Amino acid sequence: MIGKYPVITLCGSTRFKDQFLEAQKRLTLEGNIVISVGLFGHSGDDEVWTEGTKEMLDDMHKRKIDMADGIYVINPGGYIGASTRSEIEYAKAHGKEVNYMETP
């Protein structure tokens, strides 16, 4: 299993913190380099909501998608919000593989 590791960026609502952490662990153990969010705004990281921070984090997440081979969408119950939908569209437009926790 030593060698080239696919890079996957996790996308989804930050309200699903536990699912992000579970996916990060599982995908890492499967031999992937996992890039995740830095803050969980909908799970208590209130710094996200200070002026300009959300916009910066959204842009930063697109750069994380740029660095990845694909994205993995955290979508319990099929939930995909506007920000996540934008990230999926961005990934597809840039030829990235898109996989989902639950089939949309």
N, C-alpha and C positions, 0 to 999 in steps of 0.2 A: 504494500500500500504506500510505499515511499515513492515520491515522484512529483508529477504535476498534479496539483489539487485544483479542482474547479472553485471559482469564487462566486458566492451567492450573497446577494443583498436581500435582507428581510424587509418586507413592506407590509403595512397594515395599520389599523388604528392602534394608537398607543394605549387604548383602554384594555388591550389584550396582553398586558405585560407578562402574565404567567405563560401564555401560549408562545410569546416571543422567546422567552427563556428556554422553554421545552424544545422548540424548533431549533434554536441555536445549538443546544446540547446534542440533539439527535443528528442534525446535519453535520456538525463537527465530527462526531463519532463515525459518521459514514464517509469521512475523508474529504470534506469540503472546508474551504476557508470561508467563514461567515462574517459578513459585515452587517451590523444591526444599527438601531437608532441609538442616539446618545442620551436622550431624555425621554421620559414617558409622561408627556403633558396631561393626558387624560387619566393617569394613574398616580397623580400627586406631585410631579415635578413642576411646580408653579413658575419656575424661571422661564418656561416656554412662553408664557403669556406676557412677558415684558415687551415693551415697544421694540419692534424690529426683529426680535428673536425668532418667532415662528417663521417669518419669511426667510431668514438666514438658514434655519434648520431645514426648511423645505428645499431650498436651493442646494444645500449641502447633501441632502439625501439623493438628489439627482446626480451629483458628482459621485456618490457611492455606487449608484447604478452604472455610471460610466465605467467604473473600475471593475465591475462584475461581469461574469459570463452570463449570468441570468439572475432572476429574482424569484423569491419564494413568498407568496402572498399568505399572510395570516388572516383568515377570514371565517372565524367560527360562525356557524349558522348561516354562512353565505354572505355575511355583512362586508360590504366594500363601500367605504365613504368616498367623498369627492377627492380628497388628497391622494388616497390610495389608487383611485381610478386614474387620476392624472399620472401617477408613477407607473402604472401598468401601461398606459398609452405611450409614455415616454420610453419605457423599456422596449416595447414592441417596435416603435419607430426607429430605435437604434439597434435592432436585430438581436435583442437579448431574449434568451429562453425565459418563459414565464410558467411557473408551476404554482399550484394552489394547495393549501392545507385541505380545503373542501372544494369539490368541483362546483364552480359557480353556476 
